[in-house]
Each structure stands twice: as structure tokens, then as C-alpha cells.
Amino acid sequence: MKKKKQTLLWKIEGKKISGNAYVFGTMHVKDRRAFGFKEQVEQAILQCDSFASEFNLEEANHNLTATSMDLPNGQTLEDLISPKKYKKIKKVFFKQTSLDLDLLKHSKPMVVFNILSEAILSSDMQDSLDVYLWKFAKENEKVTLGIETLEEQLAIMEKISIEYQLKSLLTIAKSFKKFRKQTLKLTEYYENGQVQELYKASKKSLGPMRNIILYDRNYIMADRIAKLCQEQSIFTTIGAGHLPGKKGVLRLLKGKGFKVKPISLSK
């Protein structure tokens, strides 16, 4: 990807477009480093009538239950791994979060994994970047929508086997320093708008799950964004890793006859 195309913000153009239309790559973190471009992004949001996040965040607040994040059939993490491995994860988890893993022993491994990931980064901001932008759009009386439905998001989580989740959790517990380094590198890529590097690293980390978590969703997102752009002036946000690549949302939108124009961002 050429340097001028190494950006998180893209304008969507074409004969079928109803008005201003953008797609922006977010990072689901509260770390201030992810907010370096927010003023320019806010200005683009103000140019549109509607705002769409990956899914409707208000719908998630009302309908996402704790049980959807729990292991099935009353299982616990201790039931699934050896006492030695559980003790190792528990030690790493407490060191990084100051929390007792026993409080989350009924949770799916991905929940523990995500908490460990978040603990590596700072929580300078009250909200994650995507939530912050959603609230900004609401405050400025934009129509707020979801690209995917919450049910679709939960269905994706269900496709990620417990075995795979456990393997991922055990891997980072075994070598947390390496995982920390990888996570900080992703944040650095995002902070500098290096979407191609971010995509490559994300794709590699997903391994056999890349079709489920990345590619399959790209097709859905591109279809929905294309439809939304034809119906209204809209600013859309998706995880930055979904933007580039041969199967990325930008390429898929081009395949539908739209032009995607990189918007240079500066801090």
C-alpha cells in the first residue's frame, strides 16, 4: 500500500452515493494514543446525517447479557485445564490486573483474554474510541445505526471454539512478554495510521480464525456499507484491520463500483 494510502479515514464516492460518505478504521481501546486523529474524524462526522458503528451500541447495552459470555453447562475454567495451567493463568492474570481469576472462572476464555489485552494498554479515556465517536454523533443529533446486528456478532463468538479460546489464553500466559510486545506494536501501527502493517499483524494473530473473524465479516460489512451509502449521507466505523487487503472492505467496495479516496490524517 502506497504511503498516501496509509490512512484510517476514507471517503466513499460514486454515482450511487446519496451524499458525503466515509469509512473509518477504529481500535476498540481507551488508550489515548488511539485518539490522535479524533478532531479530523469529528469534522467528517459533522458532514454526514448518519453514523454507523460495527453494531448498534445502544442495542448492545440493552440486550447483551453476562450469560452470553459464560461457559456452557455451568462449566468453569478449572474444569477445562489442569490445576498447574490454571494456577499459571491465575498468577499472570493477578499480576496484570490485580484481580482474582476465580471471579471469572465461569467466563469463556476469550473474556479473560480480552481483559489481559486491555490491561496492557492505558485507560486514559473514559470510553473506547468507537464508543466515544458514537456518543459524539449522538450529541450532534446524528441518526445512529449498526452495520452488523448484535445477534450476528454473538453468532461469530459462538463459532470460535472453546478449545481455540483456551489455546490462545494458555499461549499468552506462557509468554506474556511476547504478547505485550505484539499488542503494543499494534497500537503503534494504529497511532501512526499504518493500516497495512496493522492488517498483516492482525491477520497473522488470528491464524485459523481469520475467515470467521475477518474475511467473512468483511463481505457483510461491505454489502451493508454500500447499501447505507446509497440511502443516506453517512459516516461508518469498523475495526481498522477490516479496511485493507485483497479481501478487505476497501477492495470490496471498489468491486461494487465505488471509489474509495484516502483522507490524510495528522495529529
Residue, then its C-alpha position, 0 to 999 in steps of 0.5 A: m500500500k502506497k504511503k498516501k494510502q496509509t490512512l484510517l479515514w476514507k471517503i466513499e464516492g460514486k454515482k450511487i452515493s446519496g451524499n458525503a460518505y466515509v469509512f473509518g478504521t477504529m481500535h476498540v481501546k481507551d488508550r489515548r494514543a488511539f485518539g490522535f486523529k479524533e478532531q479530523v474524524e469529528q469534522a467528517i462526522l459533522q458532514c454526514d446525517s448518519f453514523a454507523s458503528e460495527f453494531n448498534l451500541e445502544e442495542a448492545n447495552h440493552n440486550l447483551t447479557a453476562t450469560s452470553m459470555d459464560l461457559p456452557n453447562g455451568q462449566t468453569l475454567e478449572d474444569l477445562i485445564s489442569p490445576k498447574k495451567y490454571k494456577k499459571i493463568k491465575k498468577v499472570f492474570f493477578k499480576q496484570t490486573s490485580l484481580d482474582l481469576d476465580l471471579l471469572k472462572h465461569s467466563k469463556p476464555m476469550v473474556v479473560f483474554n480480552i481483559l489481559s489485552e486491555a490491561i496492557l494498554s492505558s485507560d486514559m479515556q473514559d470510553s473506547l474510541d468507537v464508543y466515544l465517536w458514537k456518543f459524539a454523533k449522538e450529541n450532534e443529533k446524528v441518526t445512529l445505526g449498526i452495520e452488523t446486528l448484535e445477534e450476528q456478532l454473538a453468532i461469530m463468538e459462538k463459532i470460535s471454539i472453546e478449545y481455540q479460546l483456551k489455546s490462545l489464553l494458555t499461549i499468552a500466559k506462557s509468554f506474556k512478554k511476547f504478547r505485550k510486545q505484539t499488542l503494543k506494536l499494534t497500537e503503534y501501527y494504529e497511532n501512526g495510521q499504518v493500516q497495512e502493517l496493522y492488517k498483516a499483524s492482525k491477520k497473522s494473530l488470528g491464524p485459523m480464525r481469520n475467515i470467521i473473524l475477518y474475511d467473512r465479516n468483511y463481505i457483510m460489512a461491505d454489502r451493508i456499507a454500500k447499501l447505507c451509502q446509497e440511502q443516506s449521507i453517512f459516516t461508518t466505523i469498523g475495526a481498522g484491520h477490516l479496511p485493507g487487503k485483497k479481501g478487505v472492505l476497501r477492495l470490496l467496495k471498489g468491486k461494487g463500483f465505488k471509489v474509495k479516496p484516502i483522507s490524510l490524517s495528522k495529529 
